[in-house]
Amino acid sequence: MKVCINCEQRFAAADWCSPGCGRSSEIKHGYPILAPDIAHTVDGFDAGFFAQLAEVEAENFWFESRNVY
């Protein structure tokens, strides 16, 4: 079930076009952009954080079972 952020119409269509108001979400890389006013404000991840993230993941319970191959 989808809910239009413009008119609050609930719908189950395969696309992201609201039958209530006709609003359609932009699709980027196969995903709907549901907050277009902020969607293009970030270009990606700061690569400087990847090493720190790898250290945290190695000891974190959430990733522990996923890190076992």
C-alpha positions, -999 to 999 in steps of 0.1 A, spaced: 0 0 0 13 34 -9 2 68 4 6 100 -17 26 126 2 7 153 -16 -30 143 -13 -28 114 12 -46 91 -13 -39 54 -5 -33 33 -36 -17 0 -47 -7 7 -82 26 -7 -96 39 28 -104 42 58 -81 15 79 -97 -12 89 -73 -47 83 -86 -60 111 -63 -39 140 -76 -17 126 -103 15 133 -85 43 111 -97 76 105 -79 109 108 -98 126 74 -101 164 73 -96 184 41 -99 151 22 -97 139 38 -65 112 65 -60 124 98 -47 98 105 -20 115 136 -5 127 155 -37 135 187 -18 163 170 1 171 140 -21 197 158 -42 215 175 -12 240 147 -6 264 134 -32 274 102 -13 293 90 17 324 106 30 351 79 22 370 90 53 345 72 75 348 38 59 378 27 80 361 36 112 329 18 101 349 -13 93 363 -13 129 329 -8 145 313 -35 123 339 -61 134 329 -59 170 292 -49 168 265 -75 176 244 -65 146 271 -74 121 287 -103 139 265 -130 125 267 -114 90 305 -113 91 307 -151 94 311 -167 59 
